Amino acid sequence: MTESTPEQYNEPDKAKWSFIGFIVGVIVTVLALKHYGYIKFPEEKDRATVAEFKLLSLSPEYSVKVSEKSSGKEAFCESGYLLLRPQNDKDVAGILVTDKNRPVECQPDLARTQP
């Protein structure tokens, strides 16, 4: 008896090597993007930021346009600092800080003293 091996057993499995090449390519791409700073993973300090705000000037020389829809948040003064909370959950509140994590101070009776 002569042993004959079909051609399919002599050739490498192209599908297997294509899949392995694809996986290696994805891993190399992710590592390269991470190395060059295109992929950034969140740090512990980033998790504390709930929302960001901006200050609009009320000077007459600036045209200020704001949305008529409510933000769903309300501010209040507590112990000299401005706190912010959602209107639907009165138990959760956060202190409003600047971009350098400095708290925004407030005076409870300031609005009543000015004309």
N, C-alpha and C positions, 0 to 999 in steps of 0.2 A: 504494500500500500504506500502510496505516495501522499505526503502531507501537502496540502495546498492551503494557503492562507489568502483569504479574500483581500482585495486592495483596501477596503475600508479599515482594516485593522492596522495597516501600515501607515496611514496618514494620521496626523495629529487631529484631535477633536477641535475643529475651528470654532464652534459655538462656545465651548468652555473657555478657550483662550481669549476670545472676543469679550466675553463677560468679565473675565479677570482683568483684561486690559482696560475695560470701561471703569471698573471699580478702582483700580490703581490711578487712572486718570482723574477721577473725581476726588480722591484723597489728595493727590498732588495739587490739584486746583484749589481745594479748600486751604491747604497749608500755605500755598503761595499768596492767596488773598488775605489770609490772617497775617502773614509776614509783612505784607505791604500796607496793612492797616485798613483794608476794605471791609474786613469782618471784625466787629468789636463785640465782645461779650459783655453783658451788663455787670457792673460791679455793685457791691453792697450799698455804696453811697447813692447810686442811681435809682435804687428801688424806693427811696423815701420820697421822691418827687411825685406828687399826685397830679399837679397841673401847673402850667406856666401862665403868667399874666403880663400885660404891658400897661403902661400908664399913658393916658391920652391927656394932652394939655387942654385946658379950658380957656386959654388966652383968646381974645377977640381976633387976633390976626391969623389964627388957624381954623380951618374948617374941619369940624369933628363930626364924623358920621358913625353912629352906633346902631346895632341891630335892635329891633323892637322886641325880639324874643328874649325871654328871661334866661339868665345863665344857670339857674337852678341852684345857686349858691347865695349865702348871705353872710355878711361880715358883722362882727360885734367886737366890742372892746372888753378885754378882761385882763386885770392886773397891769394895765398900761400898754398892752400889746394888742395888735389887731389879729383876730382869729377869724377863720373862714370855715364854714360848714355847709354841707348840702342841705337844701330846704326839706328834703324828704327824710333825712336821718339826723335827728337832733343830738344823738349820742356821740357822733364822730365829728371832731373838729381838728383843725390844723392851724399852726401859727404861720402868718404870712411873712416871708423873708425876702431879702433882695437876692441878686445873683451871687453875692458873696456870703450868703447865709447870715446876714445881719437882720435881726427882727425889725419889723415895721412898728413903731410906737404909735400910740393913739392917746387922745384925751377925750374922755367920755362926754364932757360938756362943751367941747370946742365948737360944735355945730350950733349950739344955742347962743353962744356969746357973740358970734359974728353976724352983722346985719344981712 
